[in-house]
Amino acid sequence: MQNLPKKVRSKKLSSRVDLTAMVSVSFLLIIFFMVVGELSKPKIMDFGNGDKSCGGPEPGCNNPDEKRILTILLDKNDKMITYRGLLYAPIQNPKEVHYGKDGIRKELININKKVHEYSAENGKPERGVMVIIKPSKKSNYGNLINILDEMHITGISSYAVVDYYTPEETKLLASN
């Protein structure tokens, strides 16, 4: 018998594909798109002004209640002036207040208590004071942070930071 050359068989490669890396990448993509989708939602703040029971242009329908408004004017050298209501017809005349628990914090707690009592008499006990914070161009960033801290400490959630001063408010700051 002759020695015939043996047939060399080629090795069969595995037909399975390892998808471990693909699963990791797909989970990362899913998480990425979930986070981007959540962060791209618009965030809005309801200032709560106006009466929600009003449906149209009736007199006094969308006017804010000036008995609930407290305005805080911030100026240079930690100067702070507060008044309730509207400046041309204030419920509480403008006065200078200082930072701290015996200053603005005590003032905010007292006014918020009065406004809650006033709102309860009118059938809306959940309504508290609305604070308008107006930092001047001369006030520093620390003053704004301090007054926002006081809002948090006193539990007042209805406030707005406004950078517009009326001419009367400018005169008031210059005179004090």
Beta strands, then each sheet from edge to edge (+ up, - down):
strand 1: 69-75
strand 2: 79-86
strand 3: 89-97
strand 4: 130-135
strand 5: 159-161
sheet 1: 3+ 2- 1+ 4+ 5+
end
